[in-house]
Amino acid sequence: MNIIQEINNINDKFAVEGSKLRIEKRGDKLNIRGSLPSKKNKNNFIVQRISLGLKADFKGLEEAKKKLQLISLQLELNQFNWINWVKYSAKNEFKDKLKFSTRLDDFEEYFFKEIKNEYLTSTRKTTWRSSYKPYLNRMKSIFNDSNTENLNNIFITTLKTYKEGSRSRKQCATSLSVLAKYLEHKLPEDWKLMAKGYGLNKASFRDLPTDHEIEDLWKKIPNKSWKYVYGLMATYGLRNHEVFFCDLSSLTIDGDKIIRVLPTTKTGEHQVWPFHPKWVDKFELYKLGKDPELLPSINKDLRVTTLQNIGKKITDQFKRYSLKIKPYDLRHAWAVRTIFYDLPDTVAARMMGHSVSLHTQTYHHWITKRDQQQAVNNALSKHQKREI
């Protein structure tokens, strides 16, 4: 009798006794396979495999039979524990998973290390919650569910769970790059290429509100305080929370209308010019120069709240007034507007508080159109001169 026949005979006997487990031969090794408690939830049974580390010969098969009997008894008595049934390499894997989880916790501690300023700490918390934690949690989940210990595969798999060309994918890549540096792990050479694609999707090209629509929506806001918020965002391309962390003293009748975003914000201090300048008057923003308290009264103490919570209040108000656009649509519309004012991309990026590369990637569609239009205008101008 060969080994396969003997395995089948043993499995048949256990099946008759009601067992849902069986011995299997994989290569030159023996395993036990069948319905076993999930490693995450012992009440949830799924088909899994236990590697026994036994050679696929008659001596190993006799030992495997004893193991199968013992596992069946443990299951019957509700005493089964995975930690007792992982082979040597798997035990190391359990330790590695615990170690990896610990390293991620260490990374969080490192992220907040030596940040003693209360405002910077709050900003850091907002950044962690929105720009790191979601991606690291997903990575941890993928690592725990994976059968590989190859970190490159874990990094790539995590990145690819986000839609190609999406903002989430770009942010995931950025966050994991910081993690990789902390872990002293070298990412694949094409990591930046895989991450590329930050920007507005094709639908957004069509969906940005026109200047006329922006003006009409402003009129529909019943609350004067929130009209100022809307007007500031439309005229200066501010992020939600930045509205409440600006020096607005230049908005007086005689002021230069250049506002200063304070260093307590996400990207630090920067100055912003109005586009369109006429909106300062149209949206009555000049009143804020003398009395910034005209803005809604909200809790701005970053010791007890976060920039994210403050920004959410604006999002909620947009929904409450059924404006049918998102707050960030005003920011994107501002950026596109500066492109057709021929404002240099480097200057616009600085006013928006982000890098030039991010600016050109995000608004590539409109920048390309502007540059092509300028080339066409130059060509037509030269042609007309030749005809004259």
Secondary structure, DSSP 8 states (H G I E B T S, - for coil): --HHHHHHHHHHHHHHTT--EEEEEETTEEEEEEEEE-SS-TTSEEEEEEEEEEESSHHHHHHHHHHHHHHHHHHHTT---GGGS--HHHHHHHHHHHHHHHHHHHHHHHHTTT---HHHHHHHHHHHHHHTHHHHHHHHHHHHH-S---HHHHHHHHHHTS-TT-HHHHHHHHHHHHHHHHHT----TTHHHHH---S--HHHHHHS--HHHHHHHHHH---HHHHHHHHHHHHH---TGGGGSEE-GGGSTTS---EEE-TTSTT--EEE--SSTTHHHHTTTHHHHH-GGGS------TTTS-HHHHHHHHHHHHHHTT-SS-HHHHHHHHHHHHHHTT--HHHHHHHHTS-HHHHHHHTHHHHHHHHHHHHHHHHHHHHHHHH-
